[in-house]
Amino acid sequence: MVGERPASPEHAWQLPLFFPVTAADGRLHGVLLVVLDLGYFLALYQDIDIGRSGIIRLLKADGEPLAEARQAGLVLDAPTGERIVPGGARQGSLHGRFFEPGRLYLSSFRQLDRHPFTVTVSRAVDETLAAHLASRARFLGVLAALSGLLAVAAFWFIRSLGRQGRLLSALAAADVEKRELIVQLEEEKRRAFALAAHDHLTGLPNRRMFHELVVSHLSRAKRSRKYYVLMYLDLDRFKGINDTLGHHVGDLLLQAVAERLRGCLRESDVIARLGGDEFGLLLTGLENIDDSATVAAKLVEQVSLPCIDLDGNDIQISPSIGIAIYPRDGDDFETLCRHADAAMYRAKHAGRGRFCYFDPTLNQIGERLFNLEQRLPRALAGNELLLHFQPLVRLTDFRVVGFEALLRWQHPDFGLIYPADFVPLAENAGFIAAIGDWVIAACCRQQAEWQAAGLELVPLACNISASQLHDEDLPRRVAERLAEHGVDGRHLAIEITESSLLASPVVAGRVLRCLEALGIGIALDDFGNGFSHLANIRHLPIHYLKIDRAFISDIRNRPDDAVIVASIITLAHNLEMQVVAEGVEMLDQLVHLKTAGCDTVQGYYLSRPVEAAAARHFLIHPILNPA
């Protein structure tokens, strides 16, 4: 047990301790007195850092403080205060306002095992937590900084996500736009391919696509026993329609023909527009070769039907068709095309509006026509063209009162070529206007030569084409040629056909009246073999009617022809026109025409067409003896 401290100050730090001494049987034998130096005891805790508010107390068993140690030093008379050690507890910790009012302390206590007192260690909570508060402040600062960084990072992350989202949206929109553009480009590509492979006017495949389709079919035909037929179809006199009625009407006609061709063929067949008024057709897989004739006849029939109301015009046109059969007439595209083209030209020369099969002998004809067409520009430039002159004889006194200038071509290889062999080529190739101008200039030049020789001139007539007749610049060019050579207009005449007036009578009338104003005589050639009659031409400045040779050739044996000729002569005279009969080859025809009152005649009976030197003789000796 703990005894009372001495009262004297010098012994106040000495604390008597009494320990009972017992025997083995538990009986008390005595008491051991031990004096404990509190200063020494408390000095053991002096090196402990308990802070400024820290307190170490030494308590008796009943909780009475004996001494305490603070930062300021050892205190012997510790204030009693509140007893902080609960009864019965040997160790533990607790907190409360034990030493200072309003200040919270945290205390830990422990009862010593071999000493009869308890040691408590107390420290103010605020001081204990001060170090932690600084760390907490630093932690909170770091945490706030980290939170700020995280917030900024989150902001930039969210912003980046938004930006990425916008970019993704933009990419998605761009992808959609790209896909739409790809679709549009594919559509444009398809359209471009369609335009490149099809004729824009008729919608039919063009020449290039026709070549590919035919080659593809022919490759399959080699493994087939069926027939394949290649046809070339060309519209007869299409150029005249184009020149007279205009390209717009020509385009409408081509569209109508293309539609009719579609209706005549099967879906397995191939049809194409090769250019201009030329079409190519391939009949595939025919069981019988005679079926090609059936199809060709149907094509001729359907295309020849009138086309009603093409921009106010009713037009009837006919086709010429050339046919080449695979493999009889060729086993490749080029050969079949060449042979079909040759057969087509044979159909044209045979009378148009028909079809012809290829004949091997046509190759030579086709090559000749091709060579002629290719040389036409050189013929114009190289003076290979020339004129022959056939006299027109007045029946009253058999005097030469005029000449008709007839065109010839002195070819270096083929010799003298007549107009029927090359004028159609010139029309198709677009040279007919240039040739017509050449003929007018040659007539003026020839008249100037005869005039310079002192010969008495008679009118020299030349033929002009439909395209020239509807060219309102023609009178100006004719006037220039007359002035250039010093020839009077009354020494020049022109001949036109009835068909050339049909396209535009108004324009033709203006051109004819301008030519008439120059003093030029105007003759209507091949009258009776066209589509008009006197009622249609009575308002035009026509001076001569030339009766077609078809009515003259058998006038002796066919009373109908004689009546027609007589009627034409009478009506023409009533309209103050002179009559010229063509194709007089026999004396009986001459007598009949003289009796009917015909004014002038021309034909082989009186004279064949002759060169300029022989024509000069007629000017020197103009009276003929028809006997």
Secondary structure, 3 states (H helix, E strand, C coil): CECCCCCCHHHCCEEEEEEEEECCCCCEEEEEEEEEEHHHHHHCCCCCCCCCCCEEEEEECCCCEEEEEECCEEECCCCCCCCCCCCCCCEEEEEECCCCCCCCEEEEEEECCCCCEEEEEEEEHHHHHHHHHHHHHHHHHHHHHHHHHHHHHHHHHHHHHHHHHHHHHHHHHHHHHHHHHHHHHHHHHHHHHHHHHECCCCCCECHHHHHHHHHHHHHHHCCCCCEEEEEEEEECCHHHHHHHHCHHHHHHHHHHHHHHHHHHCCCCCEEEEEECCEEEEEEEEECCCCHHHHHHHHHHHHHCCCEEEECCEEECCCEEEEEEEECCCCCCHHHHHHHHHHHHHHHHHCCCCCEEECCCCHHHHHHHHHHHHHHHHHHHHCCCEEEEEEEEEECCCCEEEEEEEEEEEEECCCEEECHHHHHHHHHHHCCHHHHHHHHHHHHHHHHHHHHHCCCCCCCEEEECCHHHHCCCCHHHHHHHHHHHHCCCHHHEEEEEECHHHCCCHHHHHHHHHHHHHCCCEEEEEEECCCCCCHHHHCCCCCCEEEECHHHHCCCCCCHHHHHHHHHHHHHHHHCCCEEEECCCCCHHHHHHHHHHCCCEECCCCCCCCECHHHHHHHHHCCECCCC
